[in-house]
Amino acid sequence: MPCVLQMDFPTDGPFGAAMAEAFAELAESINDEPGFRWKVWTENRDAGEAGGIYLFDSYETAQRYLDKHTERLSGFGISAVNGKIFEVNEALSAINHAPVSGES
Amino acid sequence: MPCVLQMDFPTDGPFGAAMAEAFAELAESINDEPGFRWKVWTENRDAGEAGGIYLFDSYETAQRYLDKHTERLSGFGISAVNGKIFEVNEALSAINHAPVSGES
């Protein structure tokens, strides 16, 4: 059962192109995480927040990554992390063209 | 610039197949919302929460839908809605195979 991990946290940046440059290597490493399918990198300069929407193969792999990334963010000085894991309702998501089916 | 709308709220259900049956008509209608690209329907029976991850063409269309759906949820008796809009960092999302580029 695919699961969504949604994470967001307060940050002063970097945003945009500077964010892309700062975290390209981290992004590459995420492709190797167990059960990982995709991540949308999210940012809101005006709100001073950033985060990500991830799709994992299972609740367990999503939870493992949430634990790992929360610890990493803590090392960056970011502790107010909002992280939630949800199962995907596949029938409704299929109606709305969500890219969640198929193999990883 | 594509934008993610993430919404979640407390709920006693329905979940799973019953949720899919209850909201199929609503899902169909969402396909007609201005700027809408896709929605992943999310649910967590154990946490008593549900929601969605949406992709819209722009901040404005995401905001318009957030306002509309927040009012609709209020009509269902759901007022504790956690709704946030983020821009997509396309360079990093491309590294992580996120399904966010291209036309709607």
Backbone of each chain as ProteinMPNN parsed JSONL, in Angstrom:
{"seq_chain_A": "MPCVLQMDFPTDGPFGAAMAEAFAELAESINDEPGFRWKVWTENRDAGEAGGIYLFDSYETAQRYLDKHTERLSGFGISAVNGKIFEVNEALSAINHAPVSGES", "coords_chain_A": {"N_chain_A": [[0.847, -1.211, 0.0], [0.852, 2.066, -1.054], [2.224, 4.945, 0.595], [1.882, 8.323, 1.682], [4.194, 10.689, 2.783], [4.102, 13.654, 4.441], [5.919, 16.55, 5.023], [6.78, 19.532, 6.73], [8.387, 22.561, 7.724], [9.587, 25.397, 9.651], [11.762, 27.781, 8.117], [14.555, 29.879, 7.249], [15.444, 29.83, 4.733], [17.894, 28.46, 2.414], [15.978, 29.426, -0.557], [14.367, 28.612, -3.703], [16.538, 28.861, -6.524], [18.919, 28.864, -5.074], [18.334, 27.098, -3.018], [18.036, 24.783, -4.535], [20.643, 24.384, -5.369], [21.956, 24.054, -2.935], [20.903, 21.668, -1.958], [21.104, 19.603, -3.798], [22.768, 17.344, -3.701], [21.809, 16.008, -1.447], [19.252, 15.45, -2.421], [19.872, 13.599, -4.45], [20.74, 11.481, -2.87], [18.411, 10.706, -1.619], [17.045, 9.283, -3.495], [18.014, 6.748, -3.146], [16.859, 5.746, -0.864], [15.224, 3.18, 1.017], [12.233, 1.89, -0.364], [11.469, 4.279, -1.46], [9.691, 6.352, -3.767], [8.95, 8.913, -5.037], [9.582, 12.476, -4.611], [8.179, 15.613, -4.01], [9.586, 18.683, -3.787], [8.986, 21.293, -1.585], [8.319, 24.78, -0.984], [7.934, 27.942, 0.638], [8.512, 31.043, 0.546], [7.411, 33.442, 1.543], [5.912, 32.596, 3.741], [7.942, 31.535, 5.181], [8.588, 28.804, 5.202], [9.36, 25.385, 4.422], [9.534, 22.125, 2.842], [8.443, 18.797, 2.092], [6.708, 16.514, -0.074], [6.355, 13.151, -0.063], [6.324, 9.982, -1.725], [6.118, 6.707, -0.644], [6.672, 3.128, -0.703], [5.416, 1.811, 1.396], [3.957, 1.981, 4.72], [5.865, 1.476, 6.661], [8.391, 1.987, 5.462], [8.084, 4.692, 4.968], [7.852, 5.669, 7.584], [10.368, 5.014, 8.587], [11.997, 6.688, 7.075], [10.966, 9.183, 7.842], [11.747, 9.272, 10.549], [14.546, 9.251, 10.239], [14.994, 11.595, 8.724], [13.945, 13.569, 10.346], [15.757, 13.532, 12.427], [18.018, 14.356, 11.019], [17.263, 16.957, 10.246], [17.115, 18.102, 12.743], [19.788, 18.222, 13.342], [20.431, 20.274, 11.637], [19.486, 22.315, 13.067], [16.758, 22.556, 13.03], [13.866, 21.969, 14.588], [11.121, 22.066, 14.839], [9.372, 20.239, 13.341], [6.79, 19.335, 11.198], [5.46, 16.406, 10.582], [3.704, 13.941, 8.845], [2.189, 10.799, 8.169], [0.299, 9.15, 5.71], [-1.97, 6.708, 4.452], [-2.689, 5.972, 1.001], [-5.719, 6.587, -0.604], [-6.566, 4.686, -3.042], [-8.585, 4.322, -4.998], [-10.059, 6.744, -5.12], [-7.944, 8.474, -5.664], [-7.2, 7.622, -8.166], [-9.311, 8.544, -9.745], [-8.709, 11.223, -9.697], [-6.352, 11.478, -11.164], [-3.944, 11.018, -9.845], [-0.467, 10.45, -9.435], [0.252, 7.708, -8.39], [0.085, 4.962, -8.655], [1.222, 1.697, -9.762], [4.57, 0.3, -10.157], [7.487, 0.937, -8.125]], "CA_chain_A": [[0.0, 0.0, 0.0], [1.684, 3.278, -1.054], [1.95, 5.927, 1.643], [2.391, 9.683, 1.547], [4.785, 11.381, 3.929], [4.15, 15.108, 4.246], [6.759, 17.212, 6.028], [7.078, 20.95, 6.551], [9.074, 23.133, 8.896], [10.001, 26.786, 9.441], [13.145, 27.962, 7.655], [14.898, 31.179, 6.665], [15.982, 29.555, 3.414], [17.705, 29.062, 1.092], [14.822, 29.095, -1.392], [14.542, 28.738, -5.149], [17.744, 28.312, -7.151], [19.933, 28.633, -4.031], [17.919, 25.863, -2.358], [18.328, 23.672, -5.445], [22.084, 24.167, -5.363], [22.375, 23.595, -1.603], [20.396, 20.346, -1.584], [21.133, 18.658, -4.924], [23.414, 16.098, -3.279], [20.833, 15.344, -0.577], [18.185, 14.91, -3.277], [20.391, 12.382, -5.093], [20.815, 10.4, -1.871], [17.053, 10.273, -1.278], [16.649, 8.263, -4.484], [18.477, 5.429, -2.683], [16.183, 5.335, 0.377], [14.349, 2.009, 0.82], [10.807, 2.124, -0.564], [11.21, 5.617, -1.994], [9.23, 6.484, -5.156], [9.184, 10.284, -5.505], [9.432, 13.586, -3.666], [7.982, 16.992, -4.456], [10.223, 19.627, -2.854], [8.069, 22.416, -1.418], [8.9, 25.964, -0.355], [7.091, 29.126, 0.691], [9.396, 32.1, 1.051], [6.632, 34.423, 2.309], [5.53, 31.993, 5.02], [9.15, 31.069, 5.865], [8.454, 27.363, 5.41], [9.712, 24.488, 3.318], [9.269, 20.74, 3.212], [8.359, 17.88, 0.962], [5.679, 15.484, -0.164], [7.041, 11.95, -0.525], [5.591, 8.729, -1.854], [6.875, 5.497, -0.309], [5.976, 1.868, -0.984], [4.74, 1.249, 2.567], [3.968, 2.798, 5.934], [7.109, 1.234, 7.396], [9.509, 2.711, 4.847], [7.83, 6.12, 5.194], [8.168, 5.95, 8.988], [11.82, 4.941, 8.759], [12.573, 7.908, 6.516], [10.548, 10.309, 8.703], [12.631, 9.265, 11.718], [15.9, 9.613, 9.802], [15.065, 12.98, 8.251], [13.696, 14.428, 11.51], [17.04, 13.62, 13.133], [18.925, 15.167, 10.194], [16.829, 18.352, 10.354], [17.511, 18.537, 14.083], [21.204, 18.568, 13.204], [20.474, 21.582, 10.959], [18.884, 23.297, 13.969], [15.325, 22.639, 12.757], [13.228, 20.964, 15.434], [9.658, 22.163, 14.768], [9.027, 19.551, 12.104], [5.443, 18.801, 11.077], [5.565, 15.244, 9.695], [2.562, 13.035, 8.956], [2.133, 9.718, 7.18], [-1.057, 8.743, 5.356], [-2.192, 5.773, 3.353], [-3.314, 6.535, -0.185], [-6.97, 5.993, -1.064], [-6.198, 4.529, -4.456], [-9.737, 4.459, -5.899], [-10.33, 8.176, -5.305], [-6.764, 9.095, -6.278], [-7.222, 7.285, -9.591], [-10.257, 9.471, -10.387], [-8.077, 12.543, -9.788], [-5.117, 11.448, -11.944], [-2.771, 11.073, -8.984], [0.609, 9.576, -9.905], [0.602, 6.874, -7.24], [-0.039, 3.531, -8.881], [2.328, 1.073, -10.474], [5.756, -0.108, -9.409], [8.435, 2.009, -7.8]], "C_chain_A": [[0.875, 1.252, 0.0], [1.244, 4.262, 0.026], [2.605, 7.258, 1.318], [3.01, 10.113, 2.868], [4.778, 12.858, 3.604], [4.928, 15.727, 5.386], [6.841, 18.697, 5.699], [7.623, 21.49, 7.848], [9.43, 24.587, 8.588], [11.462, 26.856, 9.008], [13.327, 29.38, 7.123], [15.487, 31.009, 5.267], [17.23, 28.703, 3.509], [16.427, 28.592, 0.395], [15.227, 29.151, -2.873], [15.827, 28.105, -5.651], [18.824, 28.017, -6.107], [19.625, 27.359, -3.247], [18.289, 24.659, -3.221], [19.821, 23.341, -5.432], [22.534, 23.553, -4.027], [22.025, 22.129, -1.354], [20.398, 19.316, -2.72], [21.714, 17.304, -4.497], [22.497, 15.295, -2.35], [19.718, 14.709, -1.411], [18.635, 13.607, -3.948], [20.371, 11.206, -4.11], [19.431, 9.854, -1.531], [16.56, 9.207, -2.263], [17.046, 6.846, -4.048], [17.781, 4.958, -1.409], [15.249, 4.148, 0.098], [12.88, 2.419, 0.671], [10.456, 3.46, -1.186], [10.733, 5.58, -3.447], [9.451, 7.885, -5.71], [9.023, 11.283, -4.37], [9.195, 14.873, -4.427], [8.597, 17.895, -3.393], [9.374, 20.883, -2.801], [8.735, 23.56, -0.666], [7.908, 27.111, -0.397], [7.882, 30.232, 1.379], [8.628, 33.072, 1.947], [6.258, 33.882, 3.687], [6.758, 31.565, 5.822], [9.074, 29.584, 6.187], [8.942, 26.604, 4.179], [9.428, 23.067, 3.777], [9.241, 19.85, 1.99], [7.169, 16.965, 1.082], [6.346, 14.271, -0.791], [6.038, 10.839, -0.766], [6.547, 7.57, -1.575], [6.012, 4.266, -0.583], [5.099, 1.394, 0.167], [4.8, 2.234, 3.733], [5.325, 2.689, 6.631], [8.285, 2.008, 6.785], [9.33, 4.221, 5.002], [8.221, 6.512, 6.616], [9.68, 5.961, 9.211], [12.472, 6.222, 8.237], [12.201, 9.137, 7.351], [11.46, 10.405, 9.918], [14.032, 9.759, 11.343], [16.0, 11.099, 9.461], [14.805, 13.961, 9.396], [14.984, 14.617, 12.297], [18.024, 14.501, 12.356], [18.568, 16.647, 10.307], [17.206, 18.924, 11.714], [18.978, 18.953, 14.09], [21.416, 19.884, 12.487], [19.898, 22.686, 11.858], [17.389, 23.473, 13.785], [14.622, 21.549, 13.566], [11.699, 20.98, 15.348], [9.157, 21.54, 13.467], [7.607, 18.997, 12.191], [5.496, 17.644, 10.08], [4.411, 14.291, 9.923], [2.598, 12.004, 7.836], [0.677, 9.324, 6.971], [-1.012, 7.598, 4.349], [-2.868, 6.516, 2.205], [-4.642, 5.827, -0.435], [-6.868, 5.887, -2.582], [-7.38, 4.715, -5.409], [-10.032, 5.935, -6.17], [-9.159, 8.867, -6.008], [-6.702, 8.801, -7.774], [-8.172, 8.211, -10.349], [-9.572, 10.815, -10.641], [-6.649, 12.503, -10.333], [-3.85, 11.472, -11.097], [-1.734, 10.047, -9.422], [1.106, 8.647, -8.807], [0.539, 5.381, -7.498], [1.188, 2.991, -9.602], [3.513, 0.804, -9.56], [6.638, 1.094, -9.119], [9.585, 1.971, -8.778]], "O_chain_A": [[1.587, 1.484, 0.977], [0.058, 4.392, 0.328], [3.705, 7.325, 0.769], [2.425, 9.924, 3.934], [5.373, 13.282, 2.613], [4.65, 15.476, 6.559], [6.957, 19.076, 4.533], [7.363, 20.957, 8.926], [9.56, 24.971, 7.426], [12.295, 26.082, 9.478], [12.39, 29.998, 6.617], [15.981, 31.977, 4.688], [17.587, 28.264, 4.602], [15.875, 27.535, 0.699], [16.286, 29.669, -3.228], [16.176, 26.985, -5.278], [19.56, 27.039, -6.234], [20.535, 26.627, -2.857], [18.786, 23.651, -2.72], [20.212, 22.174, -5.477], [23.377, 22.657, -3.993], [22.74, 21.425, -0.64], [19.757, 18.271, -2.608], [21.209, 16.251, -4.888], [22.415, 14.07, -2.446], [19.294, 13.583, -1.147], [17.879, 12.637, -4.008], [20.027, 10.083, -4.477], [19.29, 8.678, -1.195], [15.761, 8.342, -1.907], [16.478, 5.864, -4.526], [18.084, 3.871, -0.917], [14.568, 4.114, -0.927], [12.354, 3.192, 1.473], [9.282, 3.75, -1.419], [11.302, 4.86, -4.267], [10.081, 8.033, -6.757], [8.427, 10.996, -3.331], [9.918, 15.19, -5.372], [8.178, 17.874, -2.236], [9.07, 21.477, -3.835], [9.602, 23.342, 0.18], [7.135, 27.242, -1.346], [7.917, 30.338, 2.604], [9.132, 33.482, 2.993], [6.283, 34.613, 4.677], [6.643, 31.263, 7.01], [9.438, 29.15, 7.28], [8.933, 27.117, 3.059], [9.121, 22.828, 4.945], [9.915, 20.104, 0.992], [6.683, 16.677, 2.175], [6.846, 14.343, -1.914], [5.015, 10.763, -0.085], [7.62, 7.461, -2.169], [4.789, 4.355, -0.681], [4.139, 0.655, -0.053], [5.582, 3.184, 3.73], [5.863, 3.68, 7.126], [9.077, 2.611, 7.508], [10.311, 4.95, 5.152], [8.842, 7.552, 6.834], [10.205, 6.808, 9.933], [13.376, 6.773, 8.866], [13.027, 10.029, 7.546], [11.899, 11.496, 10.279], [14.621, 10.581, 12.044], [16.952, 11.777, 9.85], [15.371, 15.054, 9.42], [15.275, 15.713, 12.776], [18.766, 15.288, 12.945], [19.45, 17.494, 10.446], [17.575, 20.093, 11.822], [19.36, 19.913, 14.76], [22.435, 20.547, 12.682], [19.831, 23.847, 11.457], [16.803, 24.419, 14.313], [14.759, 20.361, 13.275], [11.05, 20.011, 15.742], [8.596, 22.222, 12.61], [7.264, 18.283, 13.133], [5.569, 17.868, 8.871], [4.159, 13.873, 11.054], [2.986, 12.302, 6.706], [-0.083, 9.181, 7.929], [-0.12, 7.535, 3.502], [-3.525, 7.538, 2.401], [-4.688, 4.597, -0.475], [-7.058, 6.865, -3.305], [-7.197, 5.215, -6.519], [-10.233, 6.329, -7.318], [-9.364, 9.742, -6.849], [-6.216, 9.618, -8.556], [-7.873, 8.619, -11.472], [-9.815, 11.465, -11.658], [-5.833, 13.369, -10.017], [-2.796, 11.897, -11.57], [-2.077, 8.909, -9.742], [2.239, 8.774, -8.344], [0.912, 4.599, -6.624], [2.076, 3.747, -9.997], [3.461, 1.048, -8.354], [6.546, 2.129, -9.78], [10.5, 2.789, -8.687]]}, "seq_chain_B": "MPCVLQMDFPTDGPFGAAMAEAFAELAESINDEPGFRWKVWTENRDAGEAGGIYLFDSYETAQRYLDKHTERLSGFGISAVNGKIFEVNEALSAINHAPVSGES", "coords_chain_B": {"N_chain_B": [[4.004, 28.594, -12.382], [3.905, 25.608, -10.734], [1.946, 24.656, -7.897], [1.73, 23.118, -4.685], [-0.962, 22.051, -2.744], [-1.515, 21.184, 0.502], [-3.636, 19.421, 2.565], [-5.111, 18.495, 5.652], [-7.149, 16.965, 8.154], [-8.974, 16.242, 11.191], [-10.998, 13.309, 11.422], [-13.71, 10.985, 11.74], [-14.025, 9.128, 9.834], [-15.825, 8.199, 6.79], [-13.408, 5.583, 5.909], [-11.103, 4.044, 3.575], [-12.635, 1.679, 1.414], [-15.26, 2.468, 1.871], [-14.975, 5.201, 2.098], [-14.151, 5.777, -0.486], [-16.475, 5.218, -1.875], [-18.237, 7.063, -0.78], [-17.21, 9.521, -1.605], [-16.821, 9.619, -4.34], [-18.265, 11.106, -6.231], [-17.686, 13.726, -5.498], [-14.935, 13.668, -6.003], [-14.942, 13.43, -8.811], [-15.944, 15.954, -9.459], [-13.869, 17.595, -8.689], [-12.002, 17.379, -10.664], [-12.792, 19.307, -12.44], [-12.064, 21.731, -11.396], [-10.628, 24.999, -11.63], [-7.309, 25.181, -12.841], [-6.539, 22.806, -11.694], [-4.526, 19.88, -11.364], [-3.767, 17.272, -10.239], [-4.793, 15.053, -7.535], [-3.822, 13.428, -4.599], [-5.539, 11.321, -2.561], [-5.665, 11.144, 0.9], [-5.448, 9.207, 3.932], [-5.711, 8.211, 7.358], [-6.536, 5.933, 9.388], [-5.877, 5.082, 11.985], [-4.805, 7.369, 13.168], [-6.992, 8.944, 12.949], [-7.387, 10.799, 10.877], [-7.659, 12.553, 7.753], [-7.208, 13.674, 4.339], [-5.685, 15.539, 1.683], [-3.326, 15.746, -1.02], [-2.683, 18.111, -3.342], [-2.008, 19.129, -6.701], [-1.737, 22.193, -8.28], [-1.939, 24.583, -11.001], [-1.05, 27.108, -10.269], [-0.344, 29.509, -7.618], [-2.572, 31.063, -7.084], [-4.824, 29.617, -8.048], [-4.665, 27.421, -6.395], [-5.078, 28.633, -3.915], [-7.696, 29.567, -4.231], [-9.116, 27.183, -4.385], [-8.495, 26.091, -1.869], [-9.831, 27.897, -0.17], [-12.474, 27.429, -0.989], [-12.815, 24.677, -0.421], [-12.313, 24.556, 2.291], [-14.52, 25.899, 3.274], [-16.507, 24.128, 2.446], [-15.814, 21.832, 3.938], [-16.303, 22.833, 6.464], [-19.05, 22.915, 6.372], [-19.504, 20.22, 6.574], [-19.051, 19.915, 9.19], [-16.436, 19.986, 9.91], [-13.872, 21.767, 11.14], [-11.286, 22.139, 11.968], [-9.099, 22.499, 10.029], [-6.048, 21.828, 8.498], [-4.361, 23.531, 6.288], [-2.065, 24.172, 3.733], [-0.164, 26.006, 1.357], [2.338, 25.574, -1.064], [5.046, 26.572, -3.16], [6.546, 24.696, -5.832], [9.769, 23.383, -5.826], [11.295, 23.04, -8.635], [13.692, 22.075, -9.774], [14.941, 20.442, -7.802], [12.837, 18.663, -7.377], [12.735, 17.403, -9.817], [15.046, 15.832, -9.767], [14.217, 13.938, -7.937], [12.209, 12.509, -9.221], [9.612, 13.543, -9.2], [6.194, 13.925, -10.082], [5.508, 16.507, -11.488], [5.984, 18.24, -13.595], [5.415, 19.591, -16.93], [2.378, 20.033, -18.895], [-0.94, 20.809, -17.719]], "CA_chain_B": [[4.71, 27.842, -11.327], [2.977, 24.689, -10.074], [1.898, 24.75, -6.434], [1.148, 22.03, -3.91], [-1.843, 22.336, -1.614], [-1.628, 20.024, 1.4], [-4.725, 19.6, 3.527], [-5.488, 17.358, 6.491], [-8.113, 17.336, 9.197], [-9.469, 15.098, 11.953], [-12.261, 12.733, 10.94], [-14.052, 9.628, 12.21], [-14.259, 8.33, 8.649], [-15.411, 6.857, 6.385], [-12.086, 5.32, 5.37], [-10.984, 2.904, 2.671], [-13.619, 1.5, 0.35], [-16.446, 3.279, 2.187], [-14.591, 6.578, 1.749], [-14.145, 5.876, -1.949], [-17.86, 5.245, -2.337], [-18.89, 8.295, -0.312], [-16.674, 10.755, -2.183], [-16.524, 9.477, -5.772], [-18.867, 12.21, -6.985], [-16.856, 14.902, -5.182], [-13.672, 13.52, -6.742], [-15.2, 13.769, -10.219], [-16.122, 17.404, -9.586], [-12.571, 18.271, -8.482], [-11.319, 17.422, -11.967], [-13.218, 20.505, -13.165], [-11.631, 22.958, -10.715], [-9.62, 25.746, -12.401], [-5.899, 25.001, -12.504], [-6.296, 21.513, -11.035], [-3.79, 18.844, -12.113], [-4.019, 15.96, -9.626], [-4.948, 14.966, -6.078], [-3.675, 12.163, -3.878], [-6.439, 11.276, -1.404], [-4.904, 10.566, 2.008], [-6.254, 8.795, 5.073], [-5.005, 7.494, 8.41], [-7.597, 5.474, 10.289], [-5.372, 5.021, 13.359], [-4.646, 8.738, 13.676], [-8.262, 9.65, 12.819], [-7.173, 11.965, 10.018], [-7.693, 12.356, 6.304], [-6.894, 14.925, 3.653], [-5.283, 15.389, 0.293], [-2.215, 16.491, -1.602], [-3.14, 18.563, -4.649], [-1.143, 19.973, -7.521], [-2.427, 23.207, -9.086], [-1.082, 25.324, -11.932], [-0.587, 28.396, -9.745], [-0.686, 29.809, -6.234], [-3.918, 31.649, -7.031], [-5.843, 28.575, -8.187], [-4.601, 26.607, -5.17], [-5.707, 29.41, -2.838], [-9.14, 29.612, -4.472], [-9.672, 25.879, -4.01], [-8.374, 25.959, -0.405], [-10.944, 28.661, 0.418], [-13.737, 26.736, -1.312], [-12.908, 23.372, 0.239], [-12.397, 24.817, 3.732], [-15.923, 26.229, 3.537], [-17.273, 22.886, 2.279], [-15.545, 20.98, 5.107], [-17.009, 23.449, 7.588], [-20.426, 22.452, 6.228], [-19.511, 18.823, 7.04], [-18.755, 19.933, 10.622], [-14.985, 19.867, 10.092], [-13.357, 23.134, 11.132], [-9.856, 22.146, 12.295], [-8.433, 22.114, 8.789], [-4.668, 22.226, 8.32], [-4.175, 23.703, 4.845], [-0.893, 24.985, 3.402], [0.203, 26.048, -0.066], [3.772, 25.729, -1.298], [5.581, 26.456, -4.513], [7.354, 23.509, -6.085], [11.141, 23.582, -6.294], [11.252, 22.1, -9.768], [14.998, 21.439, -10.034], [15.116, 19.344, -6.849], [11.768, 17.681, -7.594], [13.089, 16.625, -11.009], [16.012, 14.808, -9.336], [13.496, 12.91, -7.181], [11.171, 11.853, -10.031], [8.274, 14.021, -8.837], [5.318, 14.083, -11.251], [5.002, 17.875, -11.392], [6.278, 19.088, -14.752], [4.523, 19.419, -18.07], [1.11, 20.765, -18.915], [-2.046, 20.203, -16.957]], "C_chain_B": [[3.73, 26.909, -10.609], [3.081, 24.805, -8.55], [1.211, 23.535, -5.836], [0.227, 22.623, -2.844], [-1.894, 21.075, -0.764], [-2.695, 20.337, 2.437], [-4.872, 18.33, 4.356], [-6.343, 17.856, 7.632], [-8.528, 16.072, 9.948], [-10.808, 14.606, 11.41], [-12.456, 11.349, 11.562], [-14.304, 8.69, 11.026], [-15.419, 8.885, 7.847], [-13.981, 6.801, 5.85], [-12.167, 4.191, 4.332], [-12.068, 2.869, 1.604], [-14.873, 2.334, 0.604], [-16.201, 4.753, 1.864], [-14.653, 6.77, 0.235], [-15.567, 5.97, -2.494], [-18.523, 6.575, -1.983], [-18.465, 9.525, -1.113], [-16.348, 10.661, -3.676], [-17.063, 10.663, -6.575], [-18.093, 13.513, -6.752], [-15.548, 14.853, -5.963], [-13.854, 13.901, -8.215], [-15.284, 15.288, -10.396], [-14.797, 18.157, -9.454], [-11.788, 18.359, -9.794], [-11.667, 18.676, -12.769], [-12.774, 21.804, -12.514], [-10.559, 23.665, -11.556], [-8.199, 25.488, -11.905], [-5.548, 23.661, -11.892], [-5.529, 20.54, -11.932], [-4.019, 17.446, -11.528], [-4.189, 16.099, -8.114], [-4.666, 13.555, -5.612], [-4.583, 12.246, -2.651], [-5.739, 10.521, -0.279], [-5.819, 10.247, 3.19], [-5.385, 8.043, 6.069], [-6.03, 7.14, 9.489], [-7.136, 5.505, 11.745], [-5.243, 6.41, 13.981], [-5.971, 9.496, 13.652], [-8.133, 10.919, 11.999], [-7.317, 11.57, 8.552], [-7.384, 13.701, 5.655], [-6.547, 14.67, 2.204], [-4.058, 16.215, -0.02], [-2.625, 16.819, -3.028], [-2.003, 19.246, -5.391], [-2.025, 20.889, -8.364], [-1.417, 23.942, -9.955], [-0.432, 26.557, -11.319], [-0.981, 28.539, -8.279], [-2.146, 30.249, -6.133], [-4.991, 30.566, -7.134], [-5.838, 27.651, -6.969], [-5.316, 27.322, -4.024], [-7.229, 29.429, -2.998], [-9.782, 28.282, -4.051], [-9.592, 25.661, -2.498], [-9.53, 26.684, 0.289], [-12.266, 27.918, 0.224], [-13.894, 25.457, -0.499], [-12.98, 23.531, 1.758], [-13.836, 25.132, 4.119], [-16.796, 24.975, 3.435], [-17.073, 21.96, 3.484], [-16.249, 21.523, 6.34], [-18.482, 23.026, 7.571], [-20.6, 20.996, 6.654], [-19.247, 18.752, 8.552], [-17.279, 19.82, 10.938], [-14.366, 21.262, 10.012], [-11.853, 23.2, 11.405], [-9.039, 21.691, 11.097], [-7.024, 22.688, 8.754], [-4.41, 22.308, 6.822], [-3.012, 24.628, 4.56], [-0.606, 24.89, 1.914], [1.703, 26.317, -0.177], [4.05, 25.796, -2.793], [6.405, 25.183, -4.604], [8.766, 23.937, -6.473], [11.377, 22.556, -7.4], [12.58, 21.394, -10.013], [15.209, 20.246, -9.092], [14.067, 18.257, -7.068], [12.056, 16.812, -8.817], [14.09, 15.518, -10.652], [15.274, 13.637, -8.683], [12.232, 12.414, -7.881], [9.754, 12.328, -9.722], [7.454, 14.325, -10.089], [4.681, 15.47, -11.28], [5.255, 18.725, -12.621], [5.277, 18.821, -15.866], [3.224, 20.157, -17.902], [0.068, 20.047, -18.092], [-2.968, 19.46, -17.909]], "O_chain_B": [[2.814, 27.385, -9.938], [4.16, 25.023, -7.998], [0.253, 22.997, -6.392], [0.589, 23.566, -2.141], [-2.275, 20.011, -1.254], [-2.662, 21.376, 3.095], [-4.77, 17.223, 3.829], [-6.27, 19.02, 8.025], [-8.445, 14.967, 9.411], [-11.647, 15.403, 10.99], [-11.494, 10.645, 11.867], [-14.755, 7.562, 11.223], [-15.951, 9.941, 8.189], [-13.419, 7.802, 5.406], [-13.171, 3.485, 4.236], [-12.38, 3.881, 0.975], [-15.48, 2.848, -0.336], [-17.103, 5.46, 1.415], [-15.141, 7.787, -0.258], [-15.834, 6.701, -3.448], [-19.271, 7.141, -2.78], [-19.247, 10.46, -1.286], [-15.67, 11.534, -4.215], [-16.4, 11.16, -7.484], [-17.873, 14.295, -7.676], [-15.104, 15.86, -6.516], [-13.024, 14.605, -8.79], [-14.759, 15.837, -11.365], [-14.624, 19.228, -10.036], [-11.012, 19.292, -10.006], [-10.925, 19.064, -13.672], [-13.078, 22.881, -13.028], [-9.686, 23.012, -12.127], [-7.922, 25.565, -10.708], [-4.381, 23.402, -11.6], [-5.845, 20.393, -13.112], [-4.422, 16.535, -12.251], [-3.797, 17.094, -7.505], [-5.205, 12.593, -6.16], [-4.419, 13.127, -1.807], [-5.274, 9.398, -0.473], [-6.824, 10.92, 3.418], [-4.451, 7.334, 5.692], [-6.34, 7.94, 10.371], [-7.891, 5.9, 12.634], [-5.533, 6.606, 15.161], [-6.084, 10.563, 14.254], [-8.675, 11.967, 12.35], [-7.121, 10.415, 8.173], [-7.309, 14.729, 6.328], [-7.035, 13.729, 1.579], [-3.785, 17.233, 0.614], [-2.885, 15.921, -3.83], [-1.136, 19.868, -4.776], [-2.931, 20.436, -9.063], [-0.214, 23.929, -9.692], [0.614, 27.007, -11.787], [-1.825, 27.803, -7.767], [-2.862, 29.856, -5.211], [-5.968, 30.595, -6.384], [-6.888, 27.156, -6.558], [-6.061, 26.706, -3.261], [-7.962, 29.319, -2.015], [-10.851, 28.262, -3.441], [-10.518, 25.108, -1.905], [-10.134, 26.152, 1.22], [-13.068, 27.796, 1.15], [-14.964, 25.182, 0.043], [-13.632, 22.737, 2.437], [-14.317, 24.689, 5.161], [-17.711, 24.781, 4.236], [-18.031, 21.375, 3.991], [-16.737, 20.754, 7.168], [-19.086, 22.808, 8.622], [-21.691, 20.58, 7.046], [-19.222, 17.664, 9.128], [-16.899, 19.586, 12.086], [-14.338, 21.87, 8.941], [-11.215, 24.21, 11.107], [-8.379, 20.653, 11.13], [-6.828, 23.887, 8.954], [-4.257, 21.283, 6.157], [-2.962, 25.743, 5.078], [-0.781, 23.841, 1.293], [2.255, 27.168, 0.52], [3.37, 25.151, -3.591], [6.894, 24.661, -3.602], [8.934, 24.772, -7.361], [11.625, 21.378, -7.142], [12.592, 20.232, -10.418], [15.607, 19.168, -9.533], [14.369, 17.068, -6.958], [11.678, 15.641, -8.862], [13.997, 14.404, -11.167], [15.662, 12.482, -8.856], [11.295, 11.955, -7.228], [8.793, 11.594, -9.957], [7.963, 14.913, -11.043], [3.469, 15.604, -11.118], [4.77, 19.855, -12.679], [4.415, 17.948, -15.76], [2.996, 20.825, -16.893], [0.174, 18.854, -17.808], [-3.962, 18.877, -17.476]]}, "name": "protein", "num_of_chains": 2, "seq": "MPCVLQMDFPTDGPFGAAMAEAFAELAESINDEPGFRWKVWTENRDAGEAGGIYLFDSYETAQRYLDKHTERLSGFGISAVNGKIFEVNEALSAINHAPVSGESMPCVLQMDFPTDGPFGAAMAEAFAELAESINDEPGFRWKVWTENRDAGEAGGIYLFDSYETAQRYLDKHTERLSGFGISAVNGKIFEVNEALSAINHAPVSGES"}
